[in-house]
Amino acid sequence: MRLRQLRKSRGISQLKLAIDLSTNQNTISRYETGEREADYKTLIELADYFNVSIDYLLERTDNPEMNK
């Protein structure tokens, strides 16, 4: 998942992201290392937060644009 790349490119810490998404820093860290997979609700929240598509988050496309 491109979570770490998106987060770092926007200068957001794991802690800030965790607070903004009402979760904890360990969860964000585990998503970034692949130790844990995000559920559908979390994927939607992450995609909305970074304004990218879920497919982009999951590295299924290199196009970050969302199709609405």
Biopython code that builds the backbone (N, CA, C, O; Angstrom):
import numpy as np
from Bio.PDB.StructureBuilder import StructureBuilder

atoms = [
    (1, "MET", "N", (0.845, -1.176, 0.000)),
    (1, "MET", "CA", (0.000, 0.000, 0.000)),
    (1, "MET", "C", (0.891, 1.240, 0.000)),
    (1, "MET", "O", (1.965, 1.250, 0.602)),
    (2, "ARG", "N", (0.437, 2.260, -0.670)),
    (2, "ARG", "CA", (1.196, 3.499, -0.804)),
    (2, "ARG", "C", (1.019, 4.448, 0.365)),
    (2, "ARG", "O", (1.354, 5.627, 0.250)),
    (3, "LEU", "N", (0.521, 3.986, 1.443)),
    (3, "LEU", "CA", (0.203, 4.861, 2.568)),
    (3, "LEU", "C", (1.420, 5.642, 3.039)),
    (3, "LEU", "O", (1.336, 6.862, 3.186)),
    (4, "ARG", "N", (2.532, 4.992, 3.276)),
    (4, "ARG", "CA", (3.734, 5.677, 3.768)),
    (4, "ARG", "C", (4.174, 6.762, 2.792)),
    (4, "ARG", "O", (4.495, 7.879, 3.197)),
    (5, "GLN", "N", (4.188, 6.428, 1.512)),
    (5, "GLN", "CA", (4.598, 7.382, 0.485)),
    (5, "GLN", "C", (3.684, 8.615, 0.489)),
    (5, "GLN", "O", (4.170, 9.745, 0.451)),
    (6, "LEU", "N", (2.390, 8.405, 0.534)),
    (6, "LEU", "CA", (1.436, 9.525, 0.552)),
    (6, "LEU", "C", (1.609, 10.367, 1.806)),
    (6, "LEU", "O", (1.633, 11.597, 1.745)),
    (7, "ARG", "N", (1.725, 9.704, 2.919)),
    (7, "ARG", "CA", (1.852, 10.405, 4.198)),
    (7, "ARG", "C", (3.111, 11.260, 4.220)),
    (7, "ARG", "O", (3.059, 12.434, 4.586)),
    (8, "LYS", "N", (4.236, 10.682, 3.834)),
    (8, "LYS", "CA", (5.506, 11.409, 3.864)),
    (8, "LYS", "C", (5.531, 12.544, 2.846)),
    (8, "LYS", "O", (6.072, 13.613, 3.130)),
    (9, "SER", "N", (4.960, 12.331, 1.677)),
    (9, "SER", "CA", (4.965, 13.380, 0.648)),
    (9, "SER", "C", (4.166, 14.607, 1.072)),
    (9, "SER", "O", (4.377, 15.707, 0.562)),
    (10, "ARG", "N", (3.253, 14.406, 2.007)),
    (10, "ARG", "CA", (2.452, 15.527, 2.510)),
    (10, "ARG", "C", (2.939, 16.032, 3.872)),
    (10, "ARG", "O", (2.338, 16.928, 4.464)),
    (11, "GLY", "N", (4.029, 15.447, 4.354)),
    (11, "GLY", "CA", (4.618, 15.897, 5.611)),
    (11, "GLY", "C", (3.765, 15.605, 6.832)),
    (11, "GLY", "O", (3.761, 16.378, 7.790)),
    (12, "ILE", "N", (3.044, 14.497, 6.801)),
    (12, "ILE", "CA", (2.144, 14.122, 7.891)),
    (12, "ILE", "C", (2.787, 12.988, 8.694)),
    (12, "ILE", "O", (3.256, 12.003, 8.123)),
    (13, "SER", "N", (2.804, 13.133, 9.992)),
    (13, "SER", "CA", (3.351, 12.072, 10.841)),
    (13, "SER", "C", (2.322, 10.952, 11.007)),
    (13, "SER", "O", (1.129, 11.141, 10.769)),
    (14, "GLN", "N", (2.810, 9.791, 11.419)),
    (14, "GLN", "CA", (1.887, 8.691, 11.717)),
    (14, "GLN", "C", (0.911, 9.097, 12.813)),
    (14, "GLN", "O", (-0.271, 8.758, 12.759)),
    (15, "LEU", "N", (1.402, 9.812, 13.791)),
    (15, "LEU", "CA", (0.545, 10.229, 14.899)),
    (15, "LEU", "C", (-0.553, 11.172, 14.431)),
    (15, "LEU", "O", (-1.707, 11.015, 14.828)),
    (16, "LYS", "N", (-0.214, 12.152, 13.590)),
    (16, "LYS", "CA", (-1.225, 13.092, 13.084)),
    (16, "LYS", "C", (-2.281, 12.347, 12.274)),
    (16, "LYS", "O", (-3.478, 12.583, 12.436)),
    (17, "LEU", "N", (-1.832, 11.452, 11.406)),
    (17, "LEU", "CA", (-2.771, 10.676, 10.600)),
    (17, "LEU", "C", (-3.676, 9.838, 11.500)),
    (17, "LEU", "O", (-4.886, 9.770, 11.285)),
    (18, "ALA", "N", (-3.091, 9.214, 12.490)),
    (18, "ALA", "CA", (-3.872, 8.395, 13.422)),
    (18, "ALA", "C", (-4.923, 9.236, 14.138)),
    (18, "ALA", "O", (-6.074, 8.818, 14.265)),
    (19, "ILE", "N", (-4.536, 10.404, 14.598)),
    (19, "ILE", "CA", (-5.486, 11.293, 15.289)),
    (19, "ILE", "C", (-6.593, 11.723, 14.335)),
    (19, "ILE", "O", (-7.770, 11.702, 14.696)),
    (20, "ASP", "N", (-6.219, 12.112, 13.120)),
    (20, "ASP", "CA", (-7.211, 12.562, 12.138)),
    (20, "ASP", "C", (-8.204, 11.462, 11.765)),
    (20, "ASP", "O", (-9.356, 11.745, 11.435)),
    (21, "LEU", "N", (-7.752, 10.206, 11.819)),
    (21, "LEU", "CA", (-8.623, 9.082, 11.454)),
    (21, "LEU", "C", (-9.219, 8.373, 12.672)),
    (21, "LEU", "O", (-9.875, 7.340, 12.542)),
    (22, "SER", "N", (-8.983, 8.937, 13.842)),
    (22, "SER", "CA", (-9.507, 8.367, 15.097)),
    (22, "SER", "C", (-9.056, 6.926, 15.306)),
    (22, "SER", "O", (-9.854, 6.049, 15.639)),
    (23, "THR", "N", (-7.774, 6.704, 15.105)),
    (23, "THR", "CA", (-7.187, 5.394, 15.354)),
    (23, "THR", "C", (-5.893, 5.620, 16.138)),
    (23, "THR", "O", (-5.678, 6.714, 16.660)),
    (24, "ASN", "N", (-5.038, 4.616, 16.226)),
    (24, "ASN", "CA", (-3.790, 4.832, 16.951)),
    (24, "ASN", "C", (-2.585, 4.678, 16.017)),
    (24, "ASN", "O", (-2.686, 4.110, 14.930)),
    (25, "GLN", "N", (-1.462, 5.193, 16.468)),
    (25, "GLN", "CA", (-0.252, 5.213, 15.660)),
    (25, "GLN", "C", (0.224, 3.807, 15.304)),
    (25, "GLN", "O", (0.726, 3.592, 14.200)),
    (26, "ASN", "N", (0.077, 2.855, 16.210)),
    (26, "ASN", "CA", (0.495, 1.486, 15.930)),
    (26, "ASN", "C", (-0.272, 0.895, 14.749)),
    (26, "ASN", "O", (0.293, 0.150, 13.948)),
    (27, "THR", "N", (-1.541, 1.224, 14.644)),
    (27, "THR", "CA", (-2.345, 0.732, 13.525)),
    (27, "THR", "C", (-1.817, 1.279, 12.212)),
    (27, "THR", "O", (-1.678, 0.537, 11.239)),
    (28, "ILE", "N", (-1.524, 2.569, 12.178)),
    (28, "ILE", "CA", (-0.982, 3.185, 10.960)),
    (28, "ILE", "C", (0.352, 2.529, 10.607)),
    (28, "ILE", "O", (0.600, 2.210, 9.444)),
    (29, "SER", "N", (1.201, 2.330, 11.599)),
    (29, "SER", "CA", (2.494, 1.698, 11.377)),
    (29, "SER", "C", (2.318, 0.296, 10.792)),
    (29, "SER", "O", (3.035, -0.089, 9.869)),
    (30, "ARG", "N", (1.382, -0.448, 11.320)),
    (30, "ARG", "CA", (1.148, -1.821, 10.826)),
    (30, "ARG", "C", (0.602, -1.824, 9.405)),
    (30, "ARG", "O", (0.935, -2.711, 8.619)),
    (31, "TYR", "N", (-0.235, -0.840, 9.060)),
    (31, "TYR", "CA", (-0.692, -0.723, 7.674)),
    (31, "TYR", "C", (0.494, -0.478, 6.758)),
    (31, "TYR", "O", (0.594, -1.069, 5.683)),
    (32, "GLU", "N", (1.392, 0.397, 7.191)),
    (32, "GLU", "CA", (2.533, 0.766, 6.350)),
    (32, "GLU", "C", (3.526, -0.377, 6.183)),
    (32, "GLU", "O", (4.150, -0.492, 5.129)),
    (33, "THR", "N", (3.684, -1.210, 7.178)),
    (33, "THR", "CA", (4.633, -2.319, 7.081)),
    (33, "THR", "C", (4.004, -3.588, 6.511)),
    (33, "THR", "O", (4.706, -4.559, 6.227)),
    (34, "GLY", "N", (2.694, -3.581, 6.346)),
    (34, "GLY", "CA", (2.011, -4.748, 5.814)),
    (34, "GLY", "C", (1.663, -5.786, 6.866)),
    (34, "GLY", "O", (1.184, -6.870, 6.532)),
    (35, "GLU", "N", (1.897, -5.468, 8.128)),
    (35, "GLU", "CA", (1.545, -6.401, 9.200)),
    (35, "GLU", "C", (0.042, -6.516, 9.387)),
    (35, "GLU", "O", (-0.456, -7.499, 9.934)),
    (36, "ARG", "N", (-0.668, -5.505, 8.928)),
    (36, "ARG", "CA", (-2.121, -5.471, 9.073)),
    (36, "ARG", "C", (-2.712, -4.877, 7.808)),
    (36, "ARG", "O", (-2.126, -3.978, 7.206)),
    (37, "GLU", "N", (-3.877, -5.378, 7.403)),
    (37, "GLU", "CA", (-4.560, -4.843, 6.231)),
    (37, "GLU", "C", (-5.758, -4.014, 6.666)),
    (37, "GLU", "O", (-6.484, -4.378, 7.590)),
    (38, "ALA", "N", (-5.947, -2.908, 5.989)),
    (38, "ALA", "CA", (-7.069, -2.024, 6.294)),
    (38, "ALA", "C", (-8.372, -2.654, 5.802)),
    (38, "ALA", "O", (-8.404, -3.298, 4.754)),
    (39, "ASP", "N", (-9.440, -2.462, 6.568)),
    (39, "ASP", "CA", (-10.757, -2.929, 6.129)),
    (39, "ASP", "C", (-11.333, -1.925, 5.122)),
    (39, "ASP", "O", (-10.732, -0.883, 4.860)),
    (40, "TYR", "N", (-12.505, -2.253, 4.562)),
    (40, "TYR", "CA", (-13.114, -1.395, 3.545)),
    (40, "TYR", "C", (-13.351, 0.022, 4.046)),
    (40, "TYR", "O", (-13.053, 0.989, 3.344)),
    (41, "LYS", "N", (-13.873, 0.147, 5.229)),
    (41, "LYS", "CA", (-14.171, 1.463, 5.797)),
    (41, "LYS", "C", (-12.896, 2.295, 5.916)),
    (41, "LYS", "O", (-12.891, 3.480, 5.582)),
    (42, "THR", "N", (-11.835, 1.685, 6.382)),
    (42, "THR", "CA", (-10.564, 2.392, 6.547)),
    (42, "THR", "C", (-9.964, 2.761, 5.201)),
    (42, "THR", "O", (-9.414, 3.852, 5.051)),
    (43, "LEU", "N", (-10.059, 1.873, 4.221)),
    (43, "LEU", "CA", (-9.563, 2.196, 2.884)),
    (43, "LEU", "C", (-10.275, 3.415, 2.316)),
    (43, "LEU", "O", (-9.645, 4.279, 1.705)),
    (44, "ILE", "N", (-11.568, 3.484, 2.513)),
    (44, "ILE", "CA", (-12.340, 4.635, 2.045)),
    (44, "ILE", "C", (-11.894, 5.897, 2.780)),
    (44, "ILE", "O", (-11.710, 6.946, 2.163)),
    (45, "GLU", "N", (-11.722, 5.797, 4.088)),
    (45, "GLU", "CA", (-11.272, 6.957, 4.871)),
    (45, "GLU", "C", (-9.893, 7.430, 4.413)),
    (45, "GLU", "O", (-9.665, 8.632, 4.272)),
    (46, "LEU", "N", (-8.983, 6.502, 4.181)),
    (46, "LEU", "CA", (-7.643, 6.867, 3.726)),
    (46, "LEU", "C", (-7.674, 7.498, 2.335)),
    (46, "LEU", "O", (-7.003, 8.500, 2.090)),
    (47, "ALA", "N", (-8.446, 6.915, 1.435)),
    (47, "ALA", "CA", (-8.556, 7.461, 0.080)),
    (47, "ALA", "C", (-9.146, 8.872, 0.122)),
    (47, "ALA", "O", (-8.664, 9.769, -0.570)),
    (48, "ASP", "N", (-10.182, 9.066, 0.927)),
    (48, "ASP", "CA", (-10.781, 10.400, 1.058)),
    (48, "ASP", "C", (-9.809, 11.379, 1.698)),
    (48, "ASP", "O", (-9.716, 12.531, 1.274)),
    (49, "TYR", "N", (-9.093, 10.933, 2.705)),
    (49, "TYR", "CA", (-8.145, 11.789, 3.417)),
    (49, "TYR", "C", (-7.064, 12.324, 2.467)),
    (49, "TYR", "O", (-6.723, 13.506, 2.505)),
    (50, "PHE", "N", (-6.533, 11.440, 1.619)),
    (50, "PHE", "CA", (-5.467, 11.830, 0.703)),
    (50, "PHE", "C", (-5.987, 12.232, -0.678)),
    (50, "PHE", "O", (-5.206, 12.596, -1.558)),
    (51, "ASN", "N", (-7.292, 12.167, -0.864)),
    (51, "ASN", "CA", (-7.936, 12.525, -2.129)),
    (51, "ASN", "C", (-7.364, 11.717, -3.301)),
    (51, "ASN", "O", (-7.012, 12.266, -4.345)),
    (52, "VAL", "N", (-7.284, 10.420, -3.099)),
    (52, "VAL", "CA", (-6.822, 9.491, -4.132)),
    (52, "VAL", "C", (-7.813, 8.332, -4.221)),
    (52, "VAL", "O", (-8.678, 8.174, -3.360)),
    (53, "SER", "N", (-7.676, 7.538, -5.257)),
    (53, "SER", "CA", (-8.554, 6.369, -5.389)),
    (53, "SER", "C", (-8.037, 5.227, -4.512)),
    (53, "SER", "O", (-6.861, 5.180, -4.151)),
    (54, "ILE", "N", (-8.934, 4.325, -4.185)),
    (54, "ILE", "CA", (-8.535, 3.136, -3.431)),
    (54, "ILE", "C", (-7.585, 2.289, -4.272)),
    (54, "ILE", "O", (-6.640, 1.707, -3.739)),
    (55, "ASP", "N", (-7.823, 2.215, -5.564)),
    (55, "ASP", "CA", (-6.912, 1.465, -6.440)),
    (55, "ASP", "C", (-5.502, 2.046, -6.384)),
    (55, "ASP", "O", (-4.529, 1.293, -6.418)),
    (56, "TYR", "N", (-5.375, 3.359, -6.300)),
    (56, "TYR", "CA", (-4.061, 3.979, -6.177)),
    (56, "TYR", "C", (-3.417, 3.599, -4.842)),
    (56, "TYR", "O", (-2.235, 3.262, -4.789)),
    (57, "LEU", "N", (-4.196, 3.657, -3.782)),
    (57, "LEU", "CA", (-3.694, 3.268, -2.461)),
    (57, "LEU", "C", (-3.162, 1.841, -2.472)),
    (57, "LEU", "O", (-2.122, 1.555, -1.879)),
    (58, "LEU", "N", (-3.871, 0.956, -3.141)),
    (58, "LEU", "CA", (-3.524, -0.462, -3.170)),
    (58, "LEU", "C", (-2.545, -0.821, -4.285)),
    (58, "LEU", "O", (-2.265, -1.996, -4.525)),
    (59, "GLU", "N", (-2.023, 0.210, -4.969)),
    (59, "GLU", "CA", (-1.033, 0.044, -6.037)),
    (59, "GLU", "C", (-1.565, -0.751, -7.222)),
    (59, "GLU", "O", (-0.816, -1.463, -7.890)),
    (60, "ARG", "N", (-2.851, -0.624, -7.474)),
    (60, "ARG", "CA", (-3.443, -1.292, -8.642)),
    (60, "ARG", "C", (-3.378, -0.394, -9.864)),
    (60, "ARG", "O", (-3.578, -0.851, -10.990)),
    (61, "THR", "N", (-3.095, 0.901, -9.642)),
    (61, "THR", "CA", (-2.942, 1.863, -10.718)),
    (61, "THR", "C", (-1.947, 2.921, -10.273)),
    (61, "THR", "O", (-1.716, 3.121, -9.081)),
    (62, "ASP", "N", (-1.363, 3.591, -11.256)),
    (62, "ASP", "CA", (-0.471, 4.700, -10.943)),
    (62, "ASP", "C", (-1.192, 6.037, -11.072)),
    (62, "ASP", "O", (-0.587, 7.094, -10.888)),
    (63, "ASN", "N", (-2.470, 5.990, -11.384)),
    (63, "ASN", "CA", (-3.293, 7.197, -11.525)),
    (63, "ASN", "C", (-3.997, 7.454, -10.193)),
    (63, "ASN", "O", (-4.861, 6.672, -9.797)),
    (64, "PRO", "N", (-3.643, 8.540, -9.491)),
    (64, "PRO", "CA", (-4.249, 8.792, -8.185)),
    (64, "PRO", "C", (-5.661, 9.358, -8.230)),
    (64, "PRO", "O", (-6.319, 9.455, -7.194)),
    (65, "GLU", "N", (-6.142, 9.739, -9.429)),
    (65, "GLU", "CA", (-7.448, 10.389, -9.529)),
    (65, "GLU", "C", (-8.580, 9.436, -9.173)),
    (65, "GLU", "O", (-8.564, 8.248, -9.496)),
    (66, "MET", "N", (-9.561, 10.015, -8.491)),
    (66, "MET", "CA", (-10.747, 9.246, -8.108)),
    (66, "MET", "C", (-11.792, 9.382, -9.206)),
    (66, "MET", "O", (-11.950, 10.456, -9.787)),
    (67, "ASN", "N", (-12.497, 8.308, -9.490)),
    (67, "ASN", "CA", (-13.614, 8.340, -10.439)),
    (67, "ASN", "C", (-14.905, 8.420, -9.644)),
    (67, "ASN", "O", (-15.320, 7.452, -9.006)),
    (68, "LYS", "N", (-15.524, 9.572, -9.692)),
    (68, "LYS", "CA", (-16.782, 9.742, -8.951)),
    (68, "LYS", "C", (-17.931, 9.880, -9.890)),
    (68, "LYS", "O", (-19.072, 10.032, -9.452)),
]
sb = StructureBuilder()
sb.init_structure("model")
sb.init_model(0)
sb.init_chain("A")
sb.init_seg("    ")
for serial, (resi, resn, name, xyz) in enumerate(atoms, 1):
    if name == "N":
        sb.init_residue(resn, " ", resi, " ")
    sb.init_atom(name, np.array(xyz, "f"), 0.0, 1.0, " ", f" {name:<3s}", serial, name[0])
structure = sb.get_structure()
